[in-house]
């Protein structure tokens, strides 16, 4: 695969990809080389033909000033923005044998769905955050009991409502509401880490707030909690501890290796040498099986897949209704956005006639 840039004179270019040992963009290190007689710089790499990944170029000028930009010849897709800044605004490479994500492509071609926005004030957490709610198309009476998914790390640009609309129109899922929860920047690193207060806020404050405003189901089987990375960790942990509220968890590349005593360690090697079992895995091991279903995906090329495999082994051993898959990529929204469609189809298939 050849990457091309046109940076101007006296500017070097390197490539960073969302594949590798670290979360976020991992620098490849090799500078682009000049193409004689042209203004272009190129970098050619041999890669697996089934990869899909986000990437950026890093340009360094003569004053050592750096900027990260998307590929000017491959602009970011429609849903390139997300709540976690380090993942936002990247280009996406899709190699010829990559698993297709047709429902994401259809979502990107659709007009933006209607979205209502309001602020939720939390007494439990002592803060307030923006909540966005996207109802499915149609009219619903007060007696309606719609299924709904609460997605952590929400933004008004999130792909979930458009993916939902594409699947509903195709008759592949039941109509459902999508609730997007703002994670308040750096506070996500406290709130999403198996934090009982945050989980209690979802149960005691967000759910009543939603039921007061929208015709939503109170059946736990009709409620899913979803998230990626730390959001996936929170979704899986909260569903385990509150199964009478959340009957489903959609956990995408969850941070299964998290334990409070291991934060700041040197990485996977530190985790393997340390004695504590990561919190999410330890809690599922210790608890009686809860009446919840779990959709779980992770990249083959991200460091967290070892812990995801461990969690899946625990879940299957305890008899959970769980769906686990690995994709050809890293810790990457380029996959999560599209595989969310598979999660919705697994959770909310159409009613049998």
N, C-alpha and C positions, 0 to 999 in steps of 0.2 A: 504494500500500500504506500502511495506517495502523497505526502502533504506538501502544499504549495503556499507560499506567502510572498507578498510584495511590500517589504517593510521600509524601503528607502535606504539611502546610503548610510554607512556608519551605524547600522543597527543590527544586532545579532538576534536570532530567533531560535527558541527551543520549544519543545513539545511537552505538555503535561497531560496525563490521561487518568481517568478514574478507574484504574486497574493497578493493583499492587498492594504492598503491605500496609500502607497508611490510608486512613479515611480522607477523602478529598482528592485533589489533583496531585499525582505523583510525577515529578519531572523525569523525563527520559535521559536528560543530560547531554545528548549529542546535538551540536548546533546544526542548523540548516546550512546547506552549501549553495554557493552561487551557481546559476546556470549561465555560462558565458554568452555574452551578447544580448542578455535579457535583464530586466529588473527583478527577476524572480529568484527566490531561494527555495530549495526543496530538501525533504528528508524522506528517504525510503526505508521502510521497515518490513521485515517478514513477520506475518501474523497469522494466527488461526483464522480460518475462513468463516467461522461461525460467530465471531465476536460482534457485539454491539456495545459502544462505550461513548461516554462524554469526553470531550477534550478541549483544551484551549492552547493558544500560542502565547509564549512569553517573549515580548520584545524588550531588548535592553539597548538604550541609546548611548551616545558617546559620553554622557555625564553619569552613566551607570543608573539612570532612571528606568525602572521597570514598569511595564503594564501588561496585564493579562487580557487578551481579547479572544473572541470567538474566531473561527476560521472565516476570513472574508469571502472565501469561495464556497462556503457551506454554512450559511447563516443558522443560528439557533432555531429549533422548531418552535411551534406556537406555545407549548407548555414548558419552556425552558426556565421559567422563573419559579422559584420555590422559597419557602420560609427560611431555609438555611442558606445563608449568603454564599458559602463556599461552593455550592453546587449550581448556582444560578448563572444563566446567560451563556451556557456552553454550547458548542457545536456537538453533533452526534454523528458518529461513524457507524454505518450498518454494512457489514461485510456480506458477501453473496450468500453464504449458507447460514446466516443468522436466523433464528426462529422468528417468523413474522409476527407482528403485533397489529393485526388488522383493525381491531376496535379502537386502538389509539389513533391510527391513521384516519378512521372515520370520525372520531371525536375532533381531531384537528381541523377537519373540513367543515364542521358544523358551526353555526352561529353560537355565541356565548349564551348559555341558559340563564334564565332569570335568577337573581340572587337577592335575598334580603339580608340586611346587615344591622346588627345591634350590638350594644355593649353589655356584657355580663359582669356585674360586680360581685366579687366573692368575699364573704365575711370569713370563711375558713382560711383563705390564703392572704387576705388583706390586700388584694389588688383587683384590677379589672382588665378585661380583654375583649377583643372584637370576636364576634361569632357571625359566620355567614351560613345561611340556610338556603338550599336550592330544593324546591319542591318539584316533583315530576309534573309533566304537562297534564292539564285537565282540571276539572272542578271536583272538589272534595268537600263533603258535608262534615259537620261536627261529629257525626257518628263513625266516620272513616277511621280505620286504625292502620295507618301506613307503616310498613317496615322502614327502618332508617339506619344509616351508618354514620358514626361520628369519627371524623378523620382528624388526627392530631397533626400539628405543623401545618395548619390550614392557611391558605391565602385566597383572595378573591380570584386569582388566576389559576387555581388548582384544576387539574384535568378531570377529577372524579365526577363532577356533575355532567360534563360532556360525554364521558365514557358511559355513564349511566343512561343518558338519553339515547345514545346509539344502540345500546343493548335492549332497552325497553322497546324502541321502535322496531327492532328486529324480532321481538317476541321471545327473547332469550332469558329475560329476567322479569320479575314482577316490578311494577312501579315502586320506587322507594325515594325517601328524602335523603339528601346528603347534607351533613352538618360539618362545617369546617371550623376548627378551633385554633385561634391565634396562640402561639407559644411564647410571646414576649421576649424575643431575642435570647440573651444569655441566660434568662431564667429557666429556659428549657433544660439546662444542664443540672438544675436542682429538681424541677418539677417532674421530669419524666423518668428519673432514676429510682423506680420502685418506691415512690414517695407516697405513704399512706394518706397524707393530707390532700395531695392532688387527686388521687383516686376517689377520695371521699367527696371532694368538690364535684367531680363528675356525677356521682350518684345523688348527692343531697342538694346540689344547687343547679347544675346544668340540666339534668333530666327534668326536674319540676318546672324549670324555666321553659324548656322546650314543650312539655305537655300542656302548659298553660296557653301557648301561642299556636300550636300546630296540632292537627289531628293524627297523632302518632300512636303506634301500638305500644301496649304495656307488656306484651309477651316477650320474655327474654330471648326467645328464639327468633324474634323479628328485629333484634337489636344487635348490631355489630360495632365493635370498637377497632379502629384501624390505625396503623402508623408504620413509619419506616425508621430504621436505625434506632435511636433512643425512643422514638414514638412507637415502634414495634415492641420494644422492651416493655414500655408502659402498658400497651394494649394487652399483651399476654399476661402481665403480672396483675393488672386490674381485673381482667376477666376471671382469673383464678380465684381472686379474693372477693369478687362480687358477682358470682355466677347467677344469682337471682335477678340481676339487672342486665348484665351483658352475657348473652348466650353464645356469642360468636366473637372470635378475635382474628383479625387479618394482620399478620405480622410479617413485614417485608424487611429482610436483612436485619432482624432484631439484634440488638447488642447483647447477645446471650452471655458473653463473657464478663459482663459487669458484676463486680462485687465492690462495696465501699472500701474494703481494705486493700484493693488492688489498683485503685486509681492512681495514675502517675507512675505506674510500673514501666518496664522497658518493652512491653509488647507481649506477643504470644509466648515467648520463652519464659517471661516472668510469670505468666498465668500458669504455665505447665509446672513450674517449680514450686509454686505457692500451694498452700494447703486448702484454703477455703474453696468450696464448690461455689461457682457463680450463683448469684441470688436467684435468678429466674429458675434455673435448673434445680437448685436446692429446694425451692419452695414447691415445685411440681413433684419432686421426689418425696417430700415429706407429707404432702397433703393426700387425702383420699381423692380419687378421681372426681372432678367437678363436672356438672352437666353442661359442658360447653364444647363447641366445635372450633377447630383452629385451622386456618389456611396459613401456610408458612413457606416463604420462598427466600432464597439466598443465592448470591453469585458464587460460581465455582472458583473465581479468582480474587476473592476477598478473604481477609484473614479471619473473619468471624464465622466462616463456614464450618470450622471444626466444632465450635460450640453449638451451631445450629444442628449439626448432625447428632451431637450429644443430646440436645433437647428433643429432637425427633425420636431418638431411641427411647428416651424416657416416656414420651407421650404414647408411642405405639405399644410399649411394654405395659402401660397402665390402661390400655384399651380405649384411648381417646379417639373420637371421630376427627381425624386430622388428614390434611392433604399437604404433602411436602414435595417441593421441587427445587432443583438447582438450575440456574441459567448461566449462559456463557458470557460472563462479564464480572464487573466488580460491584462496589457499594454505590449503586448508580441509579439516579432517577430515570435514566434512559430506559431501563428495564422496569422499574417499579410502576411507572405511569401506565405502561401497557399491560403488565401482568395483573394490575388491579382489576381489569376486566375479567380475567379468569377467576379471581377471588369472588367477584360479584356473581358470576355464573355458578360457582360452587355453593355459595351461601344462599342464593335467592332464585332458584330455577322457577320457571312458570308452574302454576298449579296444574296438577293432573286433571284432565277433563273426565 
